[in-house]
């Protein structure tokens, strides 16, 4: 689902809860909002507010951890690609084909990670072409043998990193849990709007509360999509690496 649309739906639900609470306040008899009733309602809604805050914190922590993990994977993968290219360059002209294959794979990887539809290009860079191109090298000196072994090791690790990024692309958000939290929040705002006096100040505060909670949910949804949106992992380092690799090719 589109993040902006999902956030707007949540905001609409919360604001509707405030509006319904205001309507109920005008319909309820006075004996339903006595001091004793208010105290009992506040105690009950305090429990709902605590649960909502706890679960929102857990969701935010989960998505932030997933976001940081993927950012770390991208940094590590970038350094591995740069090191592998240097190893192949040190091997000599015989490794030009392997370097060309590496550049192609990195270009496809860049397209896959920062593409609006990431799954569409995953299969194209998943091939073993790079590993096979390195494996077919025929070393003529002990140095080249060491470089080939090192290149094979780095290529294997690069493949593992790519597979890890692909596995981590799955959503870390539990949508049923998020739906329950939105329900709790709507109940909480509805109750507050019933108990609060009907004036402009309380209406503005309740609307601001709904907007603030929606902002927290929007942040959670944004962190769950690390390669798109406002909080995406920047591709600057990857772009710089690609530019340097293209410039160094014969």
QUIJOQUI-V719478 format. One record per residue. N is the residue number from 1. RES is the residue in one small letter. SS is DSSP state (~ for helix, > for strand, _ for the rest). OMEGA is omega in degrees with one decimal (NA if undefined). Layout:
N/RES/SS/OMEGA  N/RES/SS/OMEGA
This chain:
1/x/_/176.9  2/x/_/-175.0  3/x/~/-179.9  4/x/~/179.4  5/x/~/179.2  6/x/~/179.6  7/x/~/177.9  8/x/~/177.7  9/x/~/177.9  10/x/~/179.0  11/x/~/179.6  12/x/~/179.0  13/x/~/-178.3  14/x/~/178.1  15/x/~/176.7  16/x/~/177.4  17/x/~/177.4  18/x/~/-179.2  19/x/~/178.8  20/x/~/177.2  21/x/~/177.4  22/x/~/178.0  23/x/~/178.5  24/x/~/-179.4  25/x/~/180.0  26/x/~/-177.3  27/x/~/-175.0  28/x/_/172.9  29/x/_/-175.7  30/x/~/-176.9  31/x/~/176.2  32/x/~/-177.9  33/x/~/174.2  34/x/_/-179.1  35/x/~/179.9  36/x/~/178.5  37/x/~/179.2  38/x/~/-179.3  39/x/~/179.8  40/x/~/180.0  41/x/~/179.8  42/x/~/178.0  43/x/~/-179.4  44/x/~/-177.2  45/x/~/174.5  46/x/~/176.4  47/x/~/178.2  48/x/~/179.7  49/x/~/178.4  50/x/~/178.8  51/x/~/-179.7  52/x/~/179.8  53/x/~/-179.8  54/x/~/-177.4  55/x/~/175.9  56/x/~/177.3  57/x/~/178.6  58/x/~/178.6  59/x/~/179.4  60/x/~/178.3  61/x/~/-179.3  62/x/~/-178.2  63/x/~/177.8  64/x/~/177.0  65/x/~/178.1  66/x/~/179.1  67/x/~/-179.6  68/x/~/179.1  69/x/~/179.7  70/x/~/176.4  71/x/~/176.9  72/x/~/178.0  73/x/~/179.8  74/x/~/179.0  75/x/~/-179.5  76/x/~/179.4  77/x/~/179.0  78/x/~/179.4  79/x/~/178.5  80/x/~/179.3  81/x/~/180.0  82/x/~/179.8  83/x/~/178.9  84/x/~/179.0  85/x/~/178.4  86/x/~/178.0  87/x/~/179.6  88/x/~/177.1  89/x/~/178.9  90/x/~/179.8  91/x/~/178.7  92/x/_/-177.6  93/x/~/-179.9  94/x/~/-177.7  95/x/~/-178.3  96/x/~/179.4  97/x/~/178.1  98/x/~/178.2  99/x/~/177.4  100/x/~/178.0  101/x/~/177.1  102/x/~/179.0  103/x/~/178.9  104/x/~/-179.3  105/x/~/-179.6  106/x/~/176.7  107/x/~/178.1  108/x/~/178.2  109/x/~/177.5  110/x/~/179.8  111/x/~/-177.6  112/x/~/-174.3  113/x/~/-174.8  114/x/_/178.1  115/x/_/175.9  116/x/_/177.3  117/x/_/-172.9  118/x/~/-175.5  119/x/~/-173.7  120/x/~/-176.6  121/x/~/-176.8  122/x/~/-175.9  123/x/~/-174.9  124/x/~/179.8  125/x/~/-177.6  126/x/_/-174.9  127/x/_/-179.6  128/x/_/-176.1  129/x/~/-178.8  130/x/~/-179.3  131/x/~/-180.0  132/x/~/178.5  133/x/~/177.2  134/x/~/-178.2  135/x/~/-178.1  136/x/_/176.8  137/x/_/-179.3  138/x/_/-177.5  139/x/_/178.3  140/x/_/-179.9  141/x/_/176.6  142/x/~/179.2  143/x/~/179.2  144/x/~/176.4  145/x/~/178.0  146/x/~/-179.6  147/x/~/178.2  148/x/~/179.1  149/x/~/179.4  150/x/~/-179.9  151/x/~/177.7  152/x/~/178.9  153/x/~/-179.9  154/x/~/179.0  155/x/~/177.9  156/x/~/178.6  157/x/~/177.8  158/x/~/177.3  159/x/~/177.9  160/x/~/178.8  161/x/~/179.1  162/x/~/178.4  163/x/~/178.1  164/x/~/177.6  165/x/~/179.3  166/x/~/180.0  167/x/~/-178.5  168/x/~/-179.3  169/x/_/177.6  170/x/_/-177.4  171/x/_/177.1  172/x/_/-176.6  173/x/_/172.0  174/x/_/-176.3  175/x/~/174.7  176/x/~/178.7  177/x/~/178.3  178/x/~/178.3  179/x/~/178.1  180/x/~/179.1  181/x/~/178.2  182/x/~/177.2  183/x/~/177.7  184/x/~/-178.6  185/x/~/179.3  186/x/~/176.5  187/x/~/-179.5  188/x/~/-179.9  189/x/~/176.8  190/x/~/-179.6  191/x/~/178.7  192/x/~/-178.7  193/x/~/175.9  194/x/~/-175.7  195/x/~/-174.8  196/x/_/176.5  197/x/_/-175.8  198/x/_/176.2  199/x/_/-174.7  200/x/~/-176.9  201/x/~/-179.6  202/x/~/177.4  203/x/~/179.0  204/x/~/179.7  205/x/~/178.9  206/x/~/176.8  207/x/~/177.7  208/x/~/176.7  209/x/~/178.1  210/x/~/179.8  211/x/~/-179.6  212/x/~/179.0  213/x/~/177.0  214/x/~/176.8  215/x/~/177.6  216/x/~/178.7  217/x/~/176.9  218/x/~/177.6  219/x/~/177.6  220/x/~/180.0  221/x/~/179.0  222/x/~/-179.2  223/x/~/179.8  224/x/_/178.4  225/x/_/-170.9  226/x/_/-177.6  227/x/_/176.7  228/x/_/177.2  229/x/_/-175.3  230/x/_/-174.0  231/x/_/-175.4  232/x/_/173.8  233/x/_/-176.6  234/x/_/179.3  235/x/_/-175.4  236/x/~/-178.9  237/x/~/179.3  238/x/~/178.7  239/x/~/178.1  240/x/~/178.0  241/x/~/179.0  242/x/~/179.5  243/x/~/179.1  244/x/~/179.1  245/x/~/179.6  246/x/~/-179.3  247/x/~/-176.4  248/x/~/-179.4  249/x/_/178.5  250/x/_/NA
